[in-house]
């Protein structure tokens, strides 16, 4: 039995309905909807990926599975900080543009002094990989969240189940807890330090 097949059986067991009522194809459609929706609201360490790309004409096309940016740096060079497009292309930004990046759709945009062929490294949040023959990290690390989210989607599929409202509220709570845990653990194991700025006179 595959991981997706096992999970379809789990969902049907919760609903108390057999494969003759909701075959694998229908349950799998709920699973895909759940993966897509959770990809947009979860920000956990299992979603973090690192990729590199080459700058061409001051831009780099992001990976197709990216959802949000965490960190950007020039390989062998300095980190870049994000600024909104309006600020990035403001004439007053000319002196600082090489230290920044902005986003336009699925592209990272960098300053004009970044030469073609420069390699940029991004740390980003990716889409949840679809559950298939093998388990994905969502069902391995967050099985209750995944199960209840799929069930909450099923409850919108003309399934009359009094547990539907509770499933939805539990999902919201678990998403918040998972995201907060990620924020906390990002800084765990080290002391937070603040840079001391030199004070001038005048």
N, C-alpha and C positions, 0 to 999 in steps of 0.2 A: 504493500500500500504506500502511496506517495504522501508527502506532507500535506498537500492540498486536499487529497482524498480523505485523509484522517480528519482534517479540520472541517470539511463539509459534513462528515458524520457527527462531529462534536456539535456543530451548529444545529443540525437536525435533532440531535438528542435533547438539546436545550428547549427546542420548540415543540418537541413531542410529535414530530411529523416525519414521515418516511420519504425515501427517495422517489416514490411514485408521485408524491405531492410536490416536492421541491428537489428536482434532480441536481446533480453536481453542477451543471451549467448555470442554473439559477443561483445557487449558493455561491459559486465562484464569482458571479457578477457582483454580488454583495461584497465579497472579499476585495475585489478590484476597486470598487467605490470607496471602501474603507481605507485601503492603502493610499489612494489618491487624496482623500480628505485629511488623513492623519499626516501625510507628507507636508501639508500646508500649515499645520498647527503645532506639530511636535518639533522641538529643538533639543535633541539629546545627543550624547557623545557618539552613539552608534551611527548617527547620520553624518558624522564629520568625515570628509574625505580630503585628500591632498592631490592636486594636479598641477601640471606645468604646461605652459603654452608659449608660443613665440609671438612677439609683437610684430604686426605688419600694419603700416600706415596708422600708427598711434592707437591700434586697437587689437583686441584678442577675443575670439569667440569662445564663450564659456561652455563647459560640458553640458550636454543635453539634459542631464539629471540634476542640475544645480537648482537649489531652492533659496538659498541665502548665503551671504558672504560672512566669513568670520575673520579672515586675515589675508593680506596681500603683501607680497614682497618681490623685489627684483632679485633673482638668483645671483648670489655673489655680491649683493649690494644691500640696499636699505629697505626697510618696510615702507609701504605707502599707506596713507590714511585716506579714508573716503570723504569726499565732499559732494554736495548736490551739483547737478549739471550747471545750474545758473551761476553758482559760485565758481565752479571749475573754469568756466569760459569767461568769467568776468576779467576785463583788462587789468584790474588791480591784483589779480592772482598770478600774474606773469612770473614774478620772482619766486613764487612758492609752488607753481604748478608741477614741477618735477618731483615734488615730495608727495603728490596726491594722485588719486584715481577717482573716476566717476563711473557710473553705470548707465548704459543706454540699451534698453531691451536686454538681449542676451550677450551684450558686449561689455568688456572693460575698456575704458578709454583712458589713455595716459597722455602726458605732456609731449609737446613737439620735440623736445630734446632727447627723448628716448628713442634710440636708433632701432631701425628694423632689424629683426634677428635677436633682439634682447629677450631673454627668457624670464617669464614672470611665473611665480609660484602662488597658487591660491589655496587657502583652506576654506572649505565651504560645506554647507549642509546639503545632502543629496536627497533625492526621492527615496522612499522606502522600496527596496527591491521586491518584485512580485513573488508571492509564495508559489512554489512549484513542486518539483519532485523532492527537493530538499527544503528543510526549514529555513526561513529567513531570520534575521536578528530580532524582528518585532515579535514573532511568535515564541522565540526562545527566551527573550529578556522581559517581554511585556505581554505574556499570554492572556492575562485577565483583561487588560485594556483592549487588546485586539479582539478577543471574543465578545466582550460587551459592546464594542463599537459596531462589529458586524451585526450583532443582534439588534442594536438600535436602528440600523439601516433596514434590517428585515422587518422591524415593526412598522416601517413606513410602506412596506410592500403588501398592503392590504392584509396584514397579519394582526388579528385582534388578540393582543396579549397585554394584560394589565401590568406586566413588568416593564413595558416599553419606556415609560417615563422615568422609572428608577434607573434603567440601563443608561439612558441619556445623561442623567445628572451624575451618575458614577463616572462616566467617561470624562465629562468636563473636569471633575475633581482629580482624576488620575492624570490627565494631560497636564494640568497645572502642577501637580506634585512632581511629575517626571521632568518638566522643564525647570522647575525650581532646583531640583536635585542637580541638574546639569550646571546651572549657574553657580551653585555652591561648590561643586567638585572641580570646576575649572581652575579655582584658586587654591585648592586644598594641597597640603604638603609643603607649602612655602609661605613666607611672610609677605604680606602686601607692603610695598614700599612706595613712598612718594618722592618724586624728584624735587630737589631743592633748587629753586630758581635764584640766580644771582640778583641781588638788589643793587640798583644803581643810585646815583645821587643826581639831584637837579630837579 
